[in-house]
Amino acid sequence: MTDQLSATQYPIEEVLRQRWSPIAFSDQAVEPEKLRSVLEGARWAASSYNEQPWSYIVATQDNPDEFSRLLECLAEGNQVWAKNAPVLMLSVAKLTFTFNGVENRHAFHDVGAASANLAIEAAAQGLFIHQMAGFDVPKAKETYGIPDGYDPVAAIALGYLGDPQILSESMQQRQSAPRTRKPLDQFVFTGHWSQTSSIVH
C-alpha cells in the first residue's frame, strides 16, 4: 500500500502506521460506500458534552463545478497537487454549545478528533487524506455561506495513492521525504512541565 509506514518507538495498530499524508493522489474515484464509511468514522468521535461540533463540506471530481469551488478556496501551493484528488472537503467547527450558547473552547479540538477518526477510517479503507491549513478562510465562509458562530478548520484532500511522477521534482522530494516525529520523552511529562515522565524513559 505504501512505503511510508511509520517507524514507531513502541508497537501500535497497523492502521495507525499506514496513515500518512501524501500529495500524490490517483484520479481513481472513491467509492460512495467508502466515502460514507470515512465520514461515519468522523461521526463517532468523542466530543465535549457530546456536542459534535463538526460539519464537513464535501466536493467530488464527478461534480466539476462544486469541486472547482472548493479547490479555489485553497492556497495556490495546495491547489497544484490537491486538484488531482478525487475528493475535497472542508471541516467546520461550531464555536458555541447548543444547550447553553456558551463558547466551546474545545470545538477545534473536537473537530480535530473527528478528522483523526476520519483519517484512520480512510487508512482502513485503503484511502489517504491530507489535511491543509493553507486555505482562504474568509473566501470559504463566503463561498459556502458559513454563518457566524462557525469557523472553517481545515481543508482535506482524500483519495487513493497516486504516482509521484505526476508531481514536480520538488514535490516528489516532499512526498518521499522520511517521516519524522518527536520522541515520547520530548512531550510526555510527569510532575512538572518539561520533566520527562519515567513512563517513557
C-alpha positions as CSV (number, residue, x, y, z in Angstrom):
1,M,0.0,0.0,0.0
2,T,2.8,2.4,0.9
3,D,6.5,2.6,1.6
4,Q,5.9,5.3,4.2
5,L,5.0,3.0,7.2
6,S,5.8,4.7,10.5
7,A,8.9,3.5,12.3
8,T,7.4,3.6,15.8
9,Q,9.2,3.5,19.1
10,Y,6.6,1.1,20.5
11,P,4.1,-1.2,18.9
12,I,0.9,0.4,17.6
13,E,-2.1,-0.8,15.5
14,E,-1.1,-1.3,11.8
15,V,-3.7,1.1,10.5
16,L,-2.1,3.9,12.5
17,R,1.3,3.0,10.9
18,Q,-0.3,3.1,7.5
19,R,-1.8,6.6,7.9
20,W,0.2,9.4,6.3
21,S,-0.4,12.5,4.3
22,P,0.6,12.1,0.6
23,I,0.4,14.8,-2.0
24,A,0.3,12.4,-5.0
25,F,-3.3,11.3,-5.5
26,S,-4.7,8.9,-8.1
27,D,-7.7,10.1,-10.1
28,Q,-9.5,6.9,-9.2
29,A,-12.9,7.8,-7.9
30,V,-13.6,6.9,-4.2
31,E,-16.5,4.5,-4.0
32,P,-19.5,6.2,-2.4
33,E,-19.8,3.5,0.2
34,K,-16.2,4.0,1.3
35,L,-16.7,7.7,1.5
36,R,-19.7,7.2,3.7
37,S,-17.7,4.9,5.9
38,V,-15.0,7.5,6.2
39,L,-17.5,10.2,7.2
40,E,-19.2,7.7,9.6
41,G,-15.8,7.3,11.3
42,A,-15.8,11.1,11.9
43,R,-19.3,10.9,13.3
44,W,-18.3,8.6,16.1
45,A,-15.5,10.8,17.5
46,A,-15.7,11.8,21.2
47,S,-16.6,15.5,21.9
48,S,-17.1,17.7,24.9
49,Y,-20.7,17.3,26.2
50,N,-21.3,15.2,23.1
51,E,-21.7,18.5,21.2
52,Q,-20.4,17.0,18.0
53,P,-19.4,20.5,16.8
54,W,-18.1,19.3,13.4
55,S,-19.5,19.7,9.9
56,Y,-17.9,18.6,6.6
57,I,-18.4,20.3,3.2
58,V,-17.7,17.7,0.5
59,A,-16.9,18.1,-3.2
60,T,-16.1,15.3,-5.6
61,Q,-14.5,15.3,-9.0
62,D,-17.7,13.9,-10.6
63,N,-19.3,17.3,-9.9
64,P,-16.7,19.6,-11.5
65,D,-18.3,22.9,-10.6
66,E,-18.6,22.0,-6.9
67,F,-15.0,20.6,-7.0
68,S,-13.7,23.8,-8.5
69,R,-15.5,26.0,-5.9
70,L,-13.8,24.2,-3.1
71,L,-10.4,23.9,-4.9
72,E,-10.4,27.7,-5.4
73,C,-10.6,28.2,-1.6
74,L,-7.2,26.5,-1.2
75,A,-3.9,28.3,-1.2
76,E,-2.3,28.2,-4.7
77,G,0.5,25.9,-3.5
78,N,-2.0,23.4,-2.4
79,Q,-4.2,23.7,-5.5
80,V,-1.2,22.4,-7.6
81,W,-1.4,18.9,-6.1
82,A,-4.9,18.8,-4.5
83,K,-6.6,19.3,-7.9
84,N,-5.7,15.6,-8.6
85,A,-7.5,14.2,-5.5
86,P,-11.0,12.8,-6.3
87,V,-12.5,14.3,-3.1
88,L,-12.0,17.6,-1.3
89,M,-13.5,18.5,2.0
90,L,-13.7,21.4,4.4
91,S,-14.1,20.8,8.1
92,V,-16.1,23.4,10.1
93,A,-16.4,23.9,13.8
94,K,-19.5,25.2,15.7
95,L,-18.0,27.6,18.2
96,T,-20.7,27.5,20.9
97,F,-22.5,24.8,22.8
98,T,-26.1,24.2,21.6
99,F,-27.5,23.6,25.1
100,N,-26.4,26.9,26.6
101,G,-24.9,29.1,23.9
102,V,-21.6,29.4,25.9
103,E,-18.3,29.4,23.9
104,N,-17.0,25.9,23.3
105,R,-13.2,26.3,23.7
106,H,-12.8,22.6,22.8
107,A,-14.6,23.0,19.4
108,F,-11.4,22.9,17.3
109,H,-10.0,20.1,19.4
110,D,-13.2,18.0,18.9
111,V,-13.3,18.7,15.1
112,G,-9.6,17.6,15.0
113,A,-10.6,14.4,16.8
114,A,-13.4,13.8,14.3
115,S,-10.9,14.3,11.4
116,A,-8.4,12.0,13.1
117,N,-11.1,9.3,13.2
118,L,-11.8,10.1,9.5
119,A,-8.1,9.7,8.7
120,I,-7.9,6.3,10.4
121,E,-11.0,5.0,8.8
122,A,-9.7,6.2,5.5
123,A,-6.5,4.2,6.1
124,A,-8.5,1.2,7.0
125,Q,-10.4,1.6,3.6
126,G,-7.1,1.8,1.7
127,L,-7.5,5.6,1.3
128,F,-5.4,8.5,2.3
129,I,-6.2,12.1,3.4
130,H,-4.1,15.2,3.5
131,Q,-5.3,18.0,5.8
132,M,-4.4,21.5,4.9
133,A,-4.1,24.7,6.9
134,G,-3.4,26.6,3.7
135,F,-6.8,27.8,2.5
136,D,-8.6,31.2,2.4
137,V,-10.9,31.2,5.5
138,P,-12.9,34.3,4.5
139,K,-13.4,33.0,1.0
140,A,-14.5,29.7,2.3
141,K,-17.0,31.3,4.6
142,E,-18.4,33.5,1.7
143,T,-18.4,30.7,-0.8
144,Y,-20.4,28.3,1.4
145,G,-22.5,30.8,3.4
146,I,-21.0,29.6,6.6
147,P,-22.8,31.6,9.3
148,D,-21.4,33.5,12.3
149,G,-20.6,31.2,15.1
150,Y,-19.0,28.7,12.8
151,D,-15.4,28.6,11.6
152,P,-13.7,26.6,8.9
153,V,-10.9,24.5,10.5
154,A,-9.0,22.6,7.7
155,A,-9.2,21.6,4.1
156,I,-8.9,17.9,3.3
157,A,-7.9,16.1,0.2
158,L,-8.9,12.4,0.1
159,G,-8.3,9.6,-2.3
160,Y,-6.1,6.7,-3.4
161,L,-2.4,7.0,-3.5
162,G,-1.1,8.2,-6.9
163,D,2.1,8.1,-8.9
164,P,4.6,10.6,-7.5
165,Q,5.8,11.2,-11.1
166,I,2.7,13.4,-11.6
167,L,4.3,15.9,-9.2
168,S,7.1,18.4,-9.8
169,E,10.6,17.4,-8.7
170,S,10.4,19.4,-5.5
171,M,7.1,17.9,-4.6
172,Q,8.3,14.4,-5.4
173,Q,11.1,15.1,-2.8
174,R,8.5,16.2,-0.3
175,Q,6.4,13.1,-1.0
176,S,9.3,10.8,-0.4
177,A,10.9,12.5,2.5
178,P,11.3,10.4,5.6
179,R,8.5,10.7,8.1
180,T,9.7,12.0,11.5
181,R,8.1,12.5,14.9
182,K,9.4,13.8,18.2
183,P,10.3,11.0,20.6
184,L,8.0,10.4,23.5
185,D,10.5,11.8,26.0
186,Q,10.1,15.3,24.5
187,F,6.4,15.6,25.2
188,V,5.3,13.1,27.9
189,F,5.8,14.8,31.3
190,T,5.2,13.9,35.0
191,G,5.3,16.2,38.0
192,H,6.4,19.4,36.2
193,W,6.4,21.0,32.8
194,S,9.2,19.5,30.6
195,Q,10.1,16.9,33.2
196,T,10.2,13.7,31.2
197,S,8.0,11.0,32.6
198,S,9.6,7.8,33.8
199,I,7.0,6.0,31.8
200,V,8.9,6.7,28.6
201,H,12.5,6.6,29.9
